[in-house]
Amino acid sequence: MEQTLSEIMSKWPQTVQVFLRHGMHCVGCRVGPFHTIEDACMEYDLDEAEFRRELECAINASPKARPE
């Protein structure tokens, strides 16, 4: 998953809750179209691998949306 944060949240809206659960201000942020998951994890001092797993779980939990 190498899309920008805006692309991820637009394509898989169920991921928004993951960002919010971590207290991240990425939802609606002006740099969302430019930041990647790596950027956000560095900014918020999060374990990137774990955060990616949480996003994937949120995506896979939705019956109509699967990662490409």
N, C-alpha and C positions, 0 to 999 in steps of 0.2 A: 504494500500500500504506500505509494509514493506521491499521492495527490496532495494538493494543498489542504489545509484545514477546512477552508470554505467548500472545496469540492467534496470532501468527505462528509461534512455535515449536510450538504445539499443532497448528495446522492443517498446517504443513509442517515436520515434525521434521527433515528433511534440512538445514534452515537452522541447526540447532544447531551444526554443524561450522563454519559461517562465524563465529559468535560466538566459539567456542572458539579458532579459528585466530588471532583478533585479541586473544586474552587477555582477553576480556570476561567479566565475572562475572554476566552477565544470565541465564544458565541457572539457573533455580530461585531467582532473586532475589525478595525480597518486594515490590519496587516494579515488577517486570515487568508486573503487570496495569495499571499506570498509565503507564509510560514508553512513548514512541514511538521509532521509529528516530531521529528528530531528537534526542530527549533523549539517547539512548545515544551517538550520534556526538559530540554536544557534550561529554558526560561523558568520553569516551575520546579526544577530539581526533582523530576520524577524518573523512575526506572523505565526506560523506553520499552524494553521487552515486555514488562508487565503491563504497561499502558496499552501497547499494541494488542496484547492478549485480551484485555478488557474491551477494546474496540471491536475486535474480531468476534468476541462472544456476543456483543450487542448486535452486530450485523447478522450473525448466524442465527440469532434468536428470532429474527423476523422471517416469517415463512415466505415472503415475497421478494426479499432482497438478499442476494448472495454476492460476496466479493468476486471481482473478476480476476 
